[in-house]
């Protein structure tokens, strides 16, 4: 029996891959349309909204902008006191709020790579610095989906405040980790009198574009593949079955579908909410608050693809986003 379990664990991913190929062939027509849908979403929405921010943040990071922020561990800055991370982390916090997914992860990974952060500090930072952008929340959700800019602003406040609360809670993540308190190995990087040697401006610009292209197409791959996965779940009626089971608990089927879709890919879930938001506004706001906080499995994989090279654990991100979603729902209940 134990041997069977071990073999199943060993070949589980292979079995899933084989099953995935079979389902691709069986539902090839639907999957083809889903691939086109995913590509259209990437080309018309993700790429134009995210790529400029990726390039801009790469340029900022590599042009010594980061050295404007004090990183002396002996000086307790507000960022250090609140979130238990070095002062230079503020660049990930600010741009993570302004630019949207996955800018916070990208900057945190760069900070860890350049030894401005220990592993524990990077994990604390990753738990709350990846968020939906203000433009997306106000324009796409507030104006397009809900038809109310004020609601969009309220959702933005909930989103940011919840994220800050998550950061305050995760300041205790690996609190007694010795590496997070040992800055001796980073002394040359923490010396405010020494700036990092940087290449020429043209090299910074070209490298920023090259790195951003690699990142954006990696993200695009996840957007497309998750569109196909959702298509397969639809074609096999798995989504309908799960929606039906949830409806037995009293949750309307269209509401449960939006939750399931949003759990995998946030944009698809939010688009479904637009079909019933006018009939049940409060419920729509609660679901939107949770999905904005959690972000979805697709984004989780996008974040993992960025941070795993620096051996940053995905656990604090996952726990942080689940907590973000729960806190957002609680605040939405209070405000709305």
N, C-alpha and C positions, 0 to 999 in steps of 0.2 A: 504493500500500500504506500509506504513511504517512498519507494522507488518510483511509483507512478506519479506521485506529487512532485518529486524532484524533476522528473522528465517533463512534466507539464510546465513547470516554472522555466525550465531550460529552453523549451521550444514554444512558449506561449506567444512571443512576439512573431515568430515564424508562422505559427498557425493563424494569427490575426492578419499577417501580411498576405498569406495565401487566400484567406477568406475575402480580404479586401479586393484582391485581383479578380476573384470569381464574381463578386458583386459588381465590380466595374464592368465586366463583360455582360452580365445579365441585364443590368440597367444602363447600358451604354448610351442610349439616346438621352435619357434624363440626366445622366452624368455629364454628357457633352454640353447640354444646355446649362447645367450648373457651373461648369468650368467657364463658359462664356460669361455667365452672370458674375462669377467671382472676378474674372479679368476686368469686366466693365467697372465693377466696384473699385478695384484697385486702381485702374487707369483714371477714372473720372472723379474719385473721391480721395482714396488713401494717398496716392502718389502726389497729386498737386497740393494737398493740405499738409503732408508730412515731410516731403523731401526738402523743401527750402529750410525748414526748421532743423533737420538733420545736418545740412551743410553749415548753417549759421552756428549751431552749437559746437560743431567740430572746429570751426574757425576760431570761435571764442576760446575754446578749451586749449587749443594749441598755440595761441598767440600771447600766452602769459597772462591772460585775463584772470585766471584762477589765482595768480599770485597777488592780486589786489586784496585778497581776503587773508587775514592773519590766520596762521595755522600753528601758533605756539601753544602746545598743550598746557603750559603753565598759566596761561591767561584764559579764564573761563568766559568765553563769549556766550551770548544769548543762545546761539545754536547748540553749543556744547552743553549748556545747562539744561535746555529743554529736551534735546534728543540724544544726548550722550554720543555725539559724533564730532569730529574736528570742524573747525570754523570753515574750512574750504568746502565742506559739504553743502554750504548754502547755495552754490551754483546748481547742484542737482535738485535741491528743494525748490528753488525759484523756477528754473526752466522746466522742471517736472510738472509744476502747476500750470505754467503758461503754454507749453508746447504740446502737451498730451503724450499718450503712449507712443513709443517706448523710450522717450528722451531721457527720463529719469534713470532708467536701467542702463542706457548707453553711457551717460556721464558717470554713474556710480562705478561701472565696469572700468572706465578710463582711470578714475581715481584709485581704484584698487590696483590696476595694472601698474600705475606709476608710483605706488606705495605711499599715497597720501592717506589711505585707509587700510586698516587691518581687515581680516576676513569678517570678524564679528561686527565691526563698524559698518562694513559694506552691507551686511545682512540686515542690520538695523535700518540703514538708509533705504534699502530696496523695498522694505515693507510698506512705505508710505509715499514714495516720491514718483510713482507711476500713476497718473490720473488722466481722466478725460479732459480735453482742452476746453477753456471757457468759450471759444468760438463754437465748438461742437454742441456744448450744452445749451448755449443761448440761441444760436441760429437754428441748428438742426432739430433739437428737441423742443425748445421753448417756442420758436416761431413756426417751424415747419410742421412738427408733429402735434403740439398742443395749441398752436395758434395764439400764444400768449407770451410775450417777452418777459413779463413780470414773473410768471411761473418759471421761466428759464433762469432768471436771476436768482430766484429762491432755491432752485435745484443746485445752482452753482455754489451758493453759500453753504448748503447742506453738504455738498461734495467736498469742498475745501475744508470746512470745519471738522467733518468726520475724519478726513485724512490726517489732519493735525492731531486729533485725539488718538488715532492709531499710532502716529509717531511718538506721542508721549507715553503710550503704553509699551511700545516696543523699545523704548530706551533701556528697558530692563532685560532685553534679549541678550543672553550670554553675558550678563552683567559682571560676573566674576572672571570672565575670560582674560587670562594673563596677557595674551597678545594684544588685546584691545587697549591695555594700559601701558604697554611697553613701546615707547616711541624712540628708543635709542637707535634702532636700526634705520629710522627715518630721519635722523637728525639733519642730514645734508639737504633733505627736501623741505624740512620745516624751518630752515634758516631764512628769515625774512630778508636778509641782506644779499641773498643769492637767488637770482632768477634762473629758471631752467633754460638751458641753452636751446635755442629754437632755430629752425631752418628759415630760409628766406620766405618772404610773404607769398611769393608765387608758388613755392613748394607747399606751404600751408594750404593755400587755396586748392591746388591740384589734388593733394592728398585728402583734403576734406571731401571733395567731390567723389573721389575713388572710394573712400570708406563709406560714404553715405549711399552710394549706388549699391554697394554690397549689402548694406543693412536694409535698404528699402526693398530690394528684390527678394531678400530672405523673408521679409514681412509679407510681401506680395504672394510668395509661395504658400504661406500659412492661410492667407485670406482665400486663395483659390481652393486649396485642399479641403478646408473646412466647409466651403460651399458644396463640394462634392460629397463630403461626409454627411452633411445635412440632407442632401438629395437622396443618398442611400437610405438614411433613416426614414425619410418620407416614403420612398418606394417600397420599403419592406414593411410599412405600416407600424414600425416600432414607435414612432412619434405619436400616432393615433392611439395606440394601445396605452402608452404612458399617460397621454392626455385624458383618456377615458378613465383610467385608474385614479387620476387626480380629481377628476370630476365627481367621483363617488364621495370625496371628502367635502364636496360643496363648492369647489373651485370651478367656475365656468370653463368650458373647453377651450375657448379662444384665449382666455387668460393663461391657462396652463400651457398652451402652445407657445405663447410669447415668452413665458418663463423658460421653457425647455430650449427654444431657439436661442434666446439670449444667454442661457447658460453656456451654450457652445460658441456662439458668435453674437456679440452684442448688437450689431447693426441690424441683423435679421430679426432679433427679438423686439427691438425698438420700432421697426417698421410694422410689425404685427400689432403693436400697441396702438398705433395710429388708427386702426380699424374700429376700435371700441373706446378710445379715450373720451370722446364726447358723451358717451352713454354712462360711463363710470369713471369720472375724473379722479376721484380720490384714490381708487384702486390702481389706476394707471400711474399716478404719481408715486405710489408706494413701490410698484414694480420697477419703474424707471429709476428710482433712488437706489434700489438694491442692485440692479444691473449695472448702473454707472459705477457703484462702489466695487462690485466684484470684477467686472470687466470681461469675464468670459474665458473659456478654455483656450480659444484661439489666441487671445492676447497672452495668456499664461505661457503657451508654447513660444510665442514671439519673444517674451522676456527671457525665458530659459535659453533660447538660442543665442542670446546676447551675453548672458552672465556666466554660462557654464564654462567658458574658456578661462575664466579667472577663479574657477572652483568656488563660486558664490552659491550657497544653498538656495534652492527655490522655495524651501519650506516657509521662511518668514514672509516671503511675498504672498504665497497662497494663504497662509493664516491671516496675514494683514488685510488682504482683499476680502476675505470672508467676513472679517470683523468690520471692515469698512462698509460693506453692504448692510450688515445688521445695524450698525450705528446710524447709517443713513436712513434706514426705514424707521427707526425710533424717532429721529429728529423730524422726519417727514410727518409722522403721526402727531407730533407736538405742534408743528408749524401749520400744517394743513387741516 
